[in-house]
Amino acid sequence: MLRWVVIFLLVALVASVFGFFGVASAAVGIAKLIFFIAVVGFVISLVLHLLSLRRP
């Protein structure tokens, strides 16, 4: 999932170099959204893993 974040950030970088600022801002917005989804998924996974360790 984080691979997609890097891809969208690279698209934003290339688009901004060539002057397509609308495309660049959209790509950055998508990258931010995917990054936060990945972080939330990681936190949920971490909490579930820690809860499963407490059971004997």
C-alpha positions in Angstrom: 0.0 0.0 0.0 2.9 2.4 0.7 4.2 1.6 -2.8 1.1 3.5 -4.1 1.9 6.5 -1.9 5.4 6.7 -3.4 4.0 6.3 -6.9 1.5 9.1 -6.4 4.2 11.3 -4.9 6.4 10.7 -7.9 3.5 11.6 -10.2 3.0 14.8 -8.3 6.6 15.7 -8.5 6.8 15.1 -12.3 3.5 16.9 -12.8 4.7 19.9 -10.8 7.9 20.1 -12.8 6.0 20.2 -16.0 3.6 22.8 -14.7 0.5 20.6 -14.2 -0.3 21.9 -10.8 -3.9 20.6 -10.7 -2.7 17.1 -11.4 0.1 17.5 -8.9 -2.2 18.6 -6.1 -4.7 15.8 -6.9 -1.8 13.3 -6.8 -0.6 14.6 -3.4 -4.1 14.4 -2.0 -4.5 10.8 -3.1 -1.1 10.0 -1.6 -2.0 11.6 1.7 -5.3 9.6 1.8 -3.6 6.3 1.1 -0.9 7.0 3.6 -3.4 7.7 6.4 -5.4 4.6 5.5 -2.1 2.6 5.8 -1.3 4.2 9.2 -4.8 3.4 10.5 -4.5 -0.2 9.2 -1.2 -0.5 10.9 -2.4 0.8 14.2 -5.5 -1.5 14.2 -3.3 -4.5 13.3 -0.8 -3.6 16.1 -3.6 -3.3 18.7 -5.2 -6.6 17.7 -1.8 -8.3 17.8 -1.1 -6.9 21.3 -4.6 -8.0 22.5 -4.0 -11.5 21.2 -0.7 -11.8 23.1 -2.4 -11.3 26.5 -4.5 -14.5 26.2 -2.9 -17.7 27.6 
